Amino acid sequence: MLQLMQDDIYLNQQADNKQDAIKQIAHALTEKKYVEQGYVDGMLERESQAATFLGSGIAIPHGTTTTRHLVKKTGVQVFCFPQGVVWGDDGEKAYIAIGIAASSDEHLTLLRHLTHVLGDEDVEERIKQIKTKDDAIALLTGQKDKVDLETIIFDDSLLMLDIPADNMATLQALNASRLKHINAVNTDFVINVIDKQPNYLGQGIWLNDSVNGNLKNAIAISRPNTEFSESGQPVKLLLSIASKNDAINSVMNNLAALVFNKQLTILHTADKSQLISILLNESMINSGTTSNITPSVGEASMNNNSVTQDFVVLNSNGLHTRPSSVLVKIVKEFNSKVTVANLDGSGIPVSATSLMKIVALGAKKGSRLQFTATGDDAQEAINAIGKGIAEGLGEGAE
């Protein structure tokens, strides 16, 4: 979760250009003792390599790997530019610039968070309407969305992964007790879900719920460290869902999409943050991925006018802003709709024309990316993507 304080927000700022804006942000990072003098040079160098504009009126200027030693502690400074500052390569304006001080890849975590809370089509207009520091904090941390949706409680405390368990009753009891501990359910719910056999969704994933005793919308997950069987089916993970109102439907829709697309296996090895992202991420609903076959690297599979192929990231620093922006440019040269999924991450397909979503994949060197292109020039798009990745996406082949 992105942590922001009032002192991190700068309202009603002005800048002649993005270089001027970056210098202002770097000064703030230095004054707050997040970085040492000279970090600004890395921020400007990063910008010269590739614009840090994410789309939707947002930019995330940050330093290069060679200036990470100047970072004293991880932090951000948020500058709001009501008039906008030309930032993107195509003249797009940034209305919020989030200056990042990070000594490793913390900015990828920030990007994944921003992808989740700023995924709405109207987000740029909402950014332009920011009037107070509280407005900015609510928008960037997703507080407004949580109020609107009557929060679904789903955090680390409700996830128990790789636990020593060899029977379903243990998983049911663990999930029910944690839901009751946060007052999401009452005793009626606990008795019901423990007595009733869960529903089998497929691929080792089970689900249980109750029509009685639901007090809040919440999800608990238990995953055993060793697979066992229940009624002749494998048990790899149990989800227990408390449902107070229709807000929980978004999670059920995402589960349904995973079942339909035969992608439940991504829950087998996902970590806590990935599980939360997978089940709360609405992009899964319209992913368009219906095949459970993962081609070997370099081998393409074709279905009508849809082509799917895997490639391995060769860049030493993974898909940070610069190579990601090159990838977006390649994809935009074609008419086909292209999605990409990090098979070594959440496995959820995202649009390959969104810089924010691609960087948020967190792809590192060696990560397997699965591209699916759909359209009349799908094969040409896949070929160009493969060529670009082989050539290092603007950073040279290694």
C-alpha positions in Angstrom: 0.0 0.0 0.0 1.2 3.5 -0.9 1.8 5.5 2.3 1.3 9.2 1.9 1.4 12.0 4.4 0.2 15.6 4.0 3.8 16.8 3.8 4.4 14.6 0.8 1.9 16.5 -1.3 2.6 19.8 -3.2 -0.5 21.5 -4.6 -0.8 24.2 -7.3 2.7 23.7 -8.7 4.0 25.2 -12.0 6.8 24.2 -14.3 7.9 25.4 -17.8 8.8 21.8 -18.9 9.4 18.4 -17.4 13.1 19.1 -16.8 12.1 22.0 -14.6 9.5 19.9 -12.8 12.0 17.1 -12.2 14.4 19.6 -10.6 11.7 20.9 -8.3 10.8 17.3 -7.3 14.4 16.3 -6.8 14.9 19.4 -4.6 12.0 18.3 -2.4 13.4 14.7 -2.1 16.7 16.2 -1.1 15.2 18.6 1.4 13.2 15.7 3.0 16.5 13.7 3.2 15.3 10.9 1.0 18.3 11.4 -1.3 21.7 13.1 -1.4 22.7 15.9 -3.7 23.3 14.6 -7.2 20.2 12.4 -7.4 18.6 14.9 -9.7 21.2 14.0 -12.3 20.0 10.4 -12.3 16.4 11.6 -12.6 17.2 13.7 -15.6 19.3 10.9 -17.2 16.4 8.5 -16.7 14.1 10.9 -18.4 16.4 11.3 -21.4 16.5 7.6 -21.8 12.7 7.3 -21.9 9.8 9.4 -20.7 8.5 8.3 -17.3 5.0 9.2 -18.3 2.5 6.4 -17.5 -0.5 7.8 -19.2 -3.7 9.1 -17.5 -2.0 12.3 -16.6 0.6 10.6 -14.3 4.4 10.6 -14.4 6.8 8.8 -12.1 10.3 10.5 -12.4 13.0 8.5 -10.6 16.7 7.9 -10.8 18.9 5.4 -12.6 20.6 2.3 -11.2 23.9 4.2 -11.2 22.4 6.8 -8.7 20.7 4.3 -6.3 23.7 4.7 -3.9 22.5 8.3 -3.4 19.2 7.1 -1.9 19.1 7.4 1.9 15.7 6.0 2.4 12.7 5.0 0.2 10.1 7.7 -0.2 8.0 9.7 -2.6 7.1 13.4 -3.2 3.9 14.2 -5.1 3.7 17.3 -7.2 0.3 18.4 -8.6 0.4 20.6 -11.7 -3.2 21.9 -12.4 -2.1 23.3 -15.8 -0.2 20.2 -16.7 3.3 19.7 -17.9 4.1 18.2 -21.3 5.7 14.9 -20.4 4.9 12.1 -22.8 6.7 11.6 -26.1 3.5 12.5 -28.0 2.9 15.7 -26.1 0.7 14.2 -23.4 0.6 16.2 -20.2 1.2 15.1 -16.6 -1.0 16.6 -13.9 0.6 14.6 -11.1 4.3 13.7 -10.9 5.3 11.2 -8.3 9.0 11.6 -7.6 10.5 8.3 -6.3 13.6 7.7 -4.2 14.2 3.9 -4.3 17.4 2.0 -3.7 16.1 -1.2 -5.4 12.9 -2.0 -7.3 10.4 -0.5 -4.8 9.0 1.6 -7.7 7.6 -1.6 -9.2 5.5 -2.1 -6.1 4.3 1.5 -6.4 3.4 0.9 -10.0 1.5 -2.2 -9.2 -0.5 -0.3 -6.6 -1.1 2.6 -9.0 -2.3 0.2 -11.7 -4.9 -1.1 -9.2 -6.2 2.2 -7.9 -5.9 4.3 -11.0 -7.3 1.9 -13.6 -10.5 3.8 -14.3 -11.0 5.5 -17.6 -12.0 8.8 -15.9 -8.9 9.0 -13.6 -7.3 11.8 -15.6 -10.3 14.0 -15.0 -10.3 13.1 -11.4 -6.7 14.1 -11.1 -7.5 17.4 -12.7 -10.1 18.0 -10.1 -7.8 17.6 -7.1 -8.2 20.7 -4.8 -6.8 19.6 -1.5 -4.0 17.3 -0.2 -6.7 15.0 1.2 -8.1 14.7 -2.4 -4.7 13.7 -3.7 -4.1 11.1 -0.9 -7.5 9.6 -1.3 -7.1 9.2 -5.1 -3.6 7.8 -5.0 -4.2 5.4 -2.1 -7.6 4.2 -3.3 -9.5 5.5 -0.3 -12.3 6.9 -2.4 -12.8 3.6 -4.1 -12.9 1.8 -0.8 -15.7 4.0 0.5 -17.7 3.6 -2.7 -17.4 -0.1 -2.8 -17.9 -0.8 0.9 -14.5 -2.3 1.3 -13.9 -5.9 0.7 -11.6 -6.9 3.6 -8.7 -8.9 2.1 -5.2 -8.4 3.4 -2.2 -10.3 4.7 -3.9 -11.2 8.0 -6.4 -13.3 6.1 -3.9 -15.2 4.1 -2.1 -18.3 5.3 0.2 -19.8 2.7 2.1 -23.0 2.6 0.9 -24.2 6.0 1.3 -27.8 7.3 -2.2 -29.2 6.8 -3.3 -32.5 5.4 -7.1 -32.3 5.6 -9.9 -30.0 4.4 -11.4 -29.6 7.9 -8.2 -27.8 9.1 -8.3 -25.3 6.2 -12.0 -24.7 6.8 -11.5 -24.0 10.5 -8.5 -21.7 9.9 -10.4 -19.6 7.4 -13.6 -19.4 9.4 -11.7 -18.4 12.6 -9.9 -15.6 10.9 -13.1 -14.2 9.4 -14.7 -14.3 12.8 -11.7 -12.7 14.4 -12.2 -9.6 12.2 -16.0 -9.7 12.9 -16.8 -10.4 9.2 -18.9 -13.4 10.2 -20.7 -14.8 13.3 -21.0 -18.2 14.8 -23.7 -19.3 12.4 -21.3 -18.8 9.5 -18.5 -20.7 11.2 -20.8 -23.7 12.0 -22.2 -23.8 8.5 -18.9 -23.7 6.6 -17.2 -26.2 8.8 -20.1 -28.7 8.4 -20.6 -28.2 4.7 -18.2 -29.6 2.1 -16.6 -26.7 0.0 -17.3 -26.4 -3.8 -14.6 -27.7 -6.1 -13.8 -25.1 -8.8 -11.1 -27.1 -10.5 -7.3 -27.3 -10.7 -7.0 -27.9 -7.0 -9.0 -24.8 -5.9 -11.9 -25.0 -3.5 -14.5 -22.4 -2.3 -16.8 -22.3 0.6 -19.3 -19.8 1.9 -22.6 -19.6 3.8 -26.0 -18.0 3.4 -26.1 -17.3 7.1 -23.9 -15.3 9.4 -22.3 -12.8 6.9 -21.5 -9.5 8.6 -19.0 -8.0 6.2 -17.5 -8.6 2.7 -14.2 -10.5 3.3 -12.0 -13.3 1.9 -9.8 -15.7 3.8 -7.4 -18.1 2.1 -5.5 -21.1 3.3 -2.9 -23.0 1.1 -1.3 -26.2 2.3 2.4 -26.8 1.8 1.6 -30.3 0.5 -1.2 -31.3 -1.8 -3.8 -33.8 -0.5 -7.1 -35.1 -1.7 -10.7 -34.5 -0.9 -13.4 -36.7 -2.4 -11.0 -37.8 -5.1 -9.9 -34.3 -6.1 -6.7 -32.5 -5.3 -6.6 -29.7 -2.7 -4.1 -26.9 -3.3 -6.0 -23.9 -1.9 -9.3 -23.1 -0.1 -11.0 -19.7 -0.4 -13.7 -18.8 2.2 -15.9 -15.9 1.3 -18.1 -13.8 3.6 -20.7 -11.8 1.6 -22.7 -8.9 3.0 -23.8 -7.3 -0.3 -23.2 -7.2 -4.0 -19.7 -5.6 -3.6 -18.3 -9.1 -3.4 -19.5 -9.8 -6.9 -16.4 -8.3 -8.4 -14.3 -11.0 -6.7 -16.7 -13.7 -7.8 -16.5 -12.4 -11.4 -12.8 -12.6 -11.3 -12.9 -16.2 -9.9 -15.4 -17.1 -12.7 -13.0 -15.7 -15.3 -10.1 -17.8 -13.9 -12.3 -20.9 -14.0 -13.5 -20.2 -17.5 -10.0 -19.5 -18.8 -8.6 -22.5 -16.9 -6.1 -20.2 -15.1 -6.7 -21.2 -11.5 -3.2 -22.7 -11.4 -1.8 -19.1 -11.0 -3.2 -19.3 -7.4 -1.0 -22.3 -6.6 2.3 -20.3 -6.3 1.2 -16.6 -6.1 2.5 -14.7 -3.1 0.2 -12.7 -0.8 0.3 -9.5 -2.8 -0.2 -11.4 -6.1 -3.2 -13.2 -4.7 -4.8 -9.9 -3.6 -4.1 -8.4 -7.0 -5.5 -11.4 -8.9 -8.8 -11.6 -7.0 -9.4 -7.8 -6.9 -8.1 -6.9 -10.4 -11.1 -6.3 -12.7 -8.9 -6.5 -15.8 -9.1 -10.3 -15.5 -12.8 -10.2 -16.4 -12.0 -9.0 -19.9 -8.7 -10.6 -20.4 -9.8 -12.5 -23.5 -7.5 -15.4 -22.6 -9.3 -18.7 -22.9 -6.6 -21.2 -23.4 -4.9 -23.3 -20.7 -2.0 -24.2 -22.9 1.2 -22.4 -22.3 3.5 -22.7 -25.4 7.2 -23.3 -24.8 9.4 -20.2 -25.2 9.7 -19.3 -28.8 6.8 -21.5 -30.0 3.7 -19.9 -31.2 0.1 -21.2 -31.0 -2.6 -19.8 -33.3 -6.3 -19.8 -33.0 -8.2 -18.2 -35.9 -6.8 -14.6 -36.0 -5.3 -14.9 -32.5 -1.6 -15.7 -32.0 0.0 -16.5 -28.6 3.8 -16.8 -28.0 6.1 -16.7 -25.1 9.4 -14.7 -24.9 12.0 -14.4 -22.2 13.1 -10.9 -20.9 16.8 -10.4 -21.7 17.3 -6.9 -20.2 19.6 -7.0 -17.1 17.3 -4.7 -15.2 14.1 -6.2 -16.4 11.2 -4.2 -17.9 11.7 -0.9 -16.3 10.4 2.3 -17.9 12.7 2.6 -20.9 12.4 -0.9 -22.4 8.7 -0.9 -21.6 8.1 2.3 -23.5 9.9 0.8 -26.5 7.7 -2.3 -26.3 4.6 -0.1 -26.2 5.7 1.7 -29.3 6.2 -1.6 -31.2 2.7 -2.8 -30.2 1.1 0.5 -31.3 2.4 0.1 -34.8 -0.1 -2.7 -35.4 -3.9 -2.8 -35.5 -4.2 -6.1 -33.5 -5.2 -6.0 -29.8 -2.2 -7.3 -27.8 -2.1 -8.4 -24.2 0.9 -9.6 -22.2 1.1 -11.7 -19.0 4.1 -12.3 -16.7 4.0 -16.1 -16.4 6.5 -15.8 -13.5 4.3 -13.2 -11.8 0.5 -13.0 -11.4 -0.1 -14.5 -14.8 -2.9 -11.9 -15.4 -2.9 -10.5 -19.0 -2.8 -6.7 -19.3 -2.9 -4.4 -22.3 0.5 -4.2 -24.0 -0.3 -0.5 -25.0 -0.3 0.6 -21.3 3.1 1.6 -20.1 1.9 1.7 -16.5 0.5 -1.9 -16.7 3.6 -3.3 -18.4 6.1 -1.9 -15.9 3.7 -3.0 -13.1 4.2 -6.6 -14.3 7.5 -6.6 -12.4 9.2 -8.6 -15.1 12.9 -9.2 -14.4 15.7 -10.7 -16.4 14.6 -14.3 -17.3 10.9 -13.7 -16.7 8.6 -15.4 -19.2 6.2 -13.1 -20.9 3.2 -14.5 -22.8 1.9 -12.2 -25.6 -1.5 -12.7 -27.3 -2.3 -10.7 -30.4 -5.7 -10.7 -31.9 -6.4 -9.2 -35.3 -5.6 -9.3 -39.0 -1.9 -8.5 -38.4 -1.5 -10.6 -35.3 1.4 -12.7 -36.6 3.2 -9.6 -37.8 2.8 -8.0 -34.3 4.1 -11.1 -32.5 7.1 -11.3 -34.9 7.9 -7.6 -34.2 7.6 -8.0 -30.5 9.9 -11.0 -30.5 12.5 -9.2 -32.6 12.3 -6.2 -30.3 12.8 -8.3 -27.2 15.7 -10.2 -28.8 17.4 -6.9 -29.5 17.0 -5.7 -26.0 14.1 -3.2 -26.4 16.4 -0.2 -27.0 19.1 -1.4 -24.5 21.0 -3.7 -26.8 21.1 -7.5 -26.9 23.2 -9.1 -24.2 
